[in-house]
Amino acid sequence: MPTRKTYGIIGLMSGTSGDGLDIAYCEFERNQGWNYRIAKAKTAIFPTDLGLKLSKSHLLGAEELRMLDVGFGKWMGEQVSIFCKAENIKPLAVASHGHTVFHRPDQGNTFQIGNGWSLQESCGLPVINDFRMRDVQLGGQGAPLVPIGDMLLFQEYDYCLNLGGIANISFETDGQRKAFDVSPFNLLLNHFSQKLGKPYDEGGQLAKKGNVDNPLLERLNNIPFYTSKNAKSLGREDIEEVFLPLLKAAGLAPKDTLATLNAHYVTQLAEAIPVKDQSRLLVTGGGAYNAYFIECLKEKLAPSIQVVVPDADVVEYKEALIFAFMGALHLRNEPNCLASVTGASRDNIGGVCYGRELLNDLP
């Protein structure tokens, strides 16, 4: 049977920031290249109890973590069913990132919860998940994964920057896609905003009112992570073991910490980008709404690089879109994880499919 050219797939993204579950029904068409459309999308806010358990998941014992894995998968499946019924859609499959609990590629370990069988039985659709582990077993970082979508869906941009819990970037250089985590982002900004009674720094207004502490800024810029030229990624462990102790030891007021982090992020992004004139940088993720940060980044990169913040659907759901796309590539038996990005021994087809027997019309 010929490989199909159109795919309607739901992408699920539970980011490091822990805001909720992004659900995006995306349509892909394969002709000379790939075209996409985010047809329907929403964010399902975590129930308070579930959100708390997810935020503390790395501290749970084995049995508690396993129960959360199964329970979270079931909850995601229920949200998919509610979404499909409300929007009257019948997707081909669901592609789920899951919620990262551990990410230690140097130890051969990465673990995202949201059990595939539980999710599949709960929504009644084929499910592809566990996109990172195969790459890690091939010696890669298992991250970032989004660059395959940057390369095939967003070719009109020279650089693609995502500002979620962690900031990561991808771009073409010497005929290969390169990508890496640049620095923390909302994980730390939200942490210090919450000390001021705010869930996050809306528009960057708290940081804008703070003062940059140059000694702290220098210490942040000298963290060993930034000197590595190999494939690299950041996890919650790095935030808790490296960044937070340094920030707490400085003893600054939260607004000054936020201002210093803002300056630190701008510095690291500017150093990470191989500048070429008349180029365009696409910015997505929740951080794209941080007007103060975007203003500082534009000023730093001008006039060589134009910073572009796209429509809200792309800003908010690009990662869910790309996981849906990775699901399509998985079903086509085509690589969805790039060795040039992760440092793995080869490009690979990441993901495990649950309920494949439901895909009777696929080759």
C-alpha positions in Angstrom: 0.0 0.0 0.0 1.3 3.5 -0.8 2.2 5.7 2.2 -0.6 8.1 3.0 0.1 11.8 2.4 -2.2 13.4 5.0 -2.2 12.9 8.7 -4.6 14.3 11.3 -2.9 13.8 14.7 -3.3 15.2 18.2 -0.1 16.4 19.8 0.1 16.5 23.6 2.7 18.6 25.5 3.2 18.8 29.2 6.2 21.2 29.5 8.8 21.6 32.3 7.0 24.7 33.5 4.0 22.5 34.7 1.3 24.9 33.5 -1.1 22.3 32.0 -1.5 20.0 29.1 -1.4 21.5 25.6 -3.7 19.6 23.2 -3.4 20.4 19.5 -5.2 18.7 16.6 -2.8 19.2 13.7 -3.2 18.3 10.0 -0.1 17.5 7.9 0.2 17.1 4.2 3.2 15.6 2.4 3.8 16.8 -1.2 7.1 18.2 -2.3 7.6 19.2 1.3 5.5 19.3 4.4 2.6 21.6 5.1 0.9 21.9 8.5 -2.2 23.5 10.0 -3.1 23.8 13.7 -6.8 23.1 13.3 -7.9 23.1 16.9 -6.1 23.6 20.1 -6.6 24.2 23.9 -4.7 23.9 27.2 -6.2 21.7 29.8 -5.2 23.1 33.2 -4.0 20.5 35.7 -6.4 19.8 38.6 -4.7 21.2 41.7 -3.9 17.8 43.2 -2.5 16.4 39.9 -0.4 19.5 39.3 1.1 19.3 42.7 1.9 15.6 42.3 3.6 16.3 38.9 5.7 19.1 40.3 6.9 16.7 43.1 7.1 13.6 40.9 10.9 13.4 41.1 10.6 13.0 44.8 8.1 10.1 44.8 8.9 6.5 45.7 8.7 3.8 43.1 5.2 2.7 43.7 3.8 6.2 44.0 5.5 7.2 40.8 4.1 4.2 39.0 0.6 5.1 40.1 1.1 8.7 39.0 2.4 7.4 35.6 -0.8 5.4 35.1 -3.1 8.0 36.5 -1.6 10.8 34.4 -1.9 8.7 31.3 -5.6 8.1 32.1 -6.3 11.7 32.7 -4.6 12.7 29.4 -6.7 10.2 27.6 -9.9 11.6 29.2 -8.9 15.1 28.1 -8.3 13.9 24.6 -11.8 12.3 24.5 -13.4 15.4 25.8 -11.5 17.5 23.2 -12.4 15.2 20.3 -16.1 15.2 21.3 -16.3 19.0 21.7 -14.5 19.7 18.4 -16.2 16.7 16.5 -12.8 15.4 15.3 -11.5 11.9 14.7 -7.7 11.9 14.7 -5.6 9.2 13.3 -3.5 9.0 16.5 -2.2 10.8 19.5 1.5 11.7 20.0 2.4 12.5 23.6 5.5 14.0 25.1 4.6 13.1 28.6 5.8 14.8 31.8 9.6 14.6 32.4 10.5 13.3 35.8 14.2 12.4 35.3 16.5 13.5 32.5 20.1 12.2 33.0 21.4 11.3 29.5 24.9 11.1 30.8 23.7 8.1 32.9 21.6 6.7 30.0 18.4 7.7 31.7 15.4 9.8 30.8 11.8 9.2 32.0 8.6 10.8 31.0 5.4 9.7 32.7 2.0 9.4 31.2 1.6 5.7 30.6 1.0 4.8 27.0 -1.4 1.9 27.5 -3.4 3.9 30.1 -3.6 6.8 27.7 -4.5 4.6 24.8 -7.3 2.7 26.5 -8.6 6.0 28.0 -9.0 7.7 24.7 -9.5 4.7 22.3 -6.9 6.0 19.8 -3.5 4.8 18.8 -0.8 6.5 21.0 2.8 7.2 20.3 5.0 8.3 23.3 8.4 7.8 24.9 10.1 9.7 22.1 13.4 10.3 24.0 14.7 7.0 25.3 15.9 5.4 22.1 18.1 8.4 21.3 19.6 8.3 24.8 20.4 4.6 24.3 22.2 5.6 21.1 24.4 7.9 23.1 22.4 11.1 22.5 20.9 13.6 24.8 17.4 12.7 23.9 16.8 16.4 23.5 16.0 18.8 22.0 13.5 16.9 19.8 11.7 19.9 18.3 14.4 20.7 15.7 13.1 18.0 13.3 9.9 20.2 13.0 11.9 23.4 12.8 13.8 21.9 9.9 10.8 20.6 7.9 7.9 22.9 8.9 9.5 26.3 9.6 12.1 26.6 6.8 11.5 30.3 6.3 13.3 31.1 9.6 17.1 31.0 10.1 16.7 30.3 13.8 13.9 28.8 15.9 13.9 29.7 19.6 11.5 28.2 22.1 11.1 29.9 25.5 9.5 27.4 27.9 10.7 26.1 31.2 14.1 25.9 29.4 15.2 28.0 26.4 16.4 26.0 23.4 17.3 27.0 19.9 17.9 25.3 16.5 19.4 26.4 13.2 21.2 25.2 10.1 25.0 25.3 10.0 27.4 23.7 7.5 24.5 21.8 6.0 23.3 20.2 9.3 20.6 21.0 11.8 22.1 22.0 15.2 20.2 22.6 18.3 20.7 22.6 22.1 19.3 24.0 25.3 20.7 27.5 25.7 19.8 28.3 29.3 17.0 27.9 31.9 14.0 30.2 31.3 10.6 30.1 32.9 11.6 27.5 35.5 13.7 30.1 37.2 11.6 33.2 36.3 8.5 31.6 37.7 10.3 30.5 40.9 11.3 34.0 41.8 8.1 35.6 40.6 6.2 33.3 43.0 8.2 34.8 45.9 6.4 38.0 45.0 3.0 36.4 45.0 2.8 36.1 41.2 2.6 32.8 39.3 4.9 34.3 36.6 6.4 37.6 35.6 3.7 39.0 33.3 5.3 40.9 30.5 8.6 40.9 32.4 7.4 43.9 34.4 8.9 42.6 37.7 12.3 42.1 36.0 12.1 45.5 34.4 11.7 47.1 37.9 14.7 45.3 39.3 18.5 46.0 39.1 21.0 43.8 37.5 23.7 42.5 39.9 26.9 42.3 37.9 28.8 39.9 40.3 25.9 37.4 40.1 25.6 37.9 36.4 29.3 37.0 35.9 28.9 33.9 38.1 25.9 32.8 36.1 27.7 33.3 32.8 30.7 31.2 34.0 28.6 28.1 34.9 30.4 25.2 33.2 27.4 24.2 31.2 28.0 27.2 28.9 31.5 26.2 28.0 30.5 22.8 26.5 30.5 22.8 22.7 29.0 19.3 22.4 25.3 18.3 22.2 23.9 19.4 25.5 20.6 19.7 27.4 19.3 20.9 30.7 17.0 19.2 33.1 15.3 20.0 36.4 18.2 18.4 38.2 20.6 21.1 36.8 18.2 23.8 37.9 18.1 22.5 41.5 21.7 21.5 41.8 23.5 24.3 39.9 21.4 27.4 39.3 19.2 27.7 42.4 22.0 27.3 44.9 24.0 30.1 43.1 21.0 32.4 43.0 20.0 31.8 46.6 23.5 32.4 47.8 23.5 35.8 46.2 20.7 36.9 48.6 19.2 39.4 46.3 15.6 40.7 46.3 13.4 38.7 43.9 13.1 41.6 41.5 16.9 42.0 41.3 17.2 38.3 40.7 14.7 38.5 37.9 16.5 41.4 36.3 19.8 39.6 36.5 18.3 36.4 35.0 16.9 38.5 32.2 20.3 39.9 31.4 21.9 36.5 31.7 19.4 34.9 29.3 19.9 37.7 26.7 23.7 37.3 27.0 23.6 33.5 26.5 21.2 33.7 23.6 23.3 36.3 21.8 26.4 34.1 22.3 24.7 31.0 21.1 23.5 32.4 17.8 26.0 32.4 14.9 25.0 35.9 13.6 24.4 36.4 9.9 23.0 39.5 8.3 19.4 39.8 7.2 18.3 36.7 9.2 15.1 35.9 11.1 14.6 34.4 14.5 11.3 32.8 15.4 10.3 33.0 19.1 7.7 30.7 20.5 6.7 29.3 23.9 5.3 31.2 26.9 8.4 33.4 27.1 7.4 35.0 23.8 4.9 37.0 25.8 7.6 38.4 28.1 7.6 41.8 26.4 10.6 43.1 28.4 12.8 40.1 27.5 11.8 40.3 23.9 12.6 44.1 23.9 16.0 43.4 25.4 16.7 40.6 22.9 15.8 42.7 19.9 18.1 45.4 21.1 20.9 43.0 21.6 20.5 41.3 18.2 19.8 44.4 16.0 20.4 45.1 13.2 21.5 41.8 11.9 18.7 39.6 13.2 15.0 40.3 13.1 13.1 38.8 16.1 9.7 37.5 15.0 6.9 36.6 17.5 4.2 34.7 15.4 0.5 34.3 15.9 -0.7 33.0 19.2 -1.5 29.5 18.0 2.1 29.0 16.9 3.5 30.7 20.1 1.5 28.5 22.4 1.2 25.2 20.6 4.3 24.8 18.5 5.7 22.1 20.7 2.5 20.2 20.7 2.4 20.7 16.9 5.8 19.2 16.5 5.2 16.2 18.7 2.1 15.5 16.5 4.5 15.8 13.5 7.0 13.4 15.1 4.1 11.0 15.5 3.4 11.3 11.8 7.0 10.6 11.0 7.0 7.6 13.3 4.0 6.1 11.5 5.8 6.7 8.2 8.9 4.9 9.6 11.0 8.0 9.0 13.6 9.5 11.4 12.1 12.0 13.8 15.2 12.5 15.9 18.4 14.1 14.5 21.8 12.8 15.5 23.4 16.2 14.5 21.3 17.7 17.3 21.4 15.2 20.0 24.9 13.7 19.5 23.4 10.2 19.1 25.3 7.6 16.9 22.6 7.9 14.2 19.3 9.5 13.2 16.6 7.4 14.7 12.8 6.8 14.8 11.8 7.7 18.4 8.6 6.6 20.1 6.6 3.6 21.0 3.2 3.0 19.4 0.3 1.6 21.6 -2.7 0.3 19.7 -1.0 0.0 16.4 -3.6 -2.6 15.3 -6.1 0.3 15.1 -4.1 1.7 12.2 -5.3 -0.8 9.7 -5.2 1.6 6.7 -1.5 2.4 7.1 1.2 0.4 5.4 
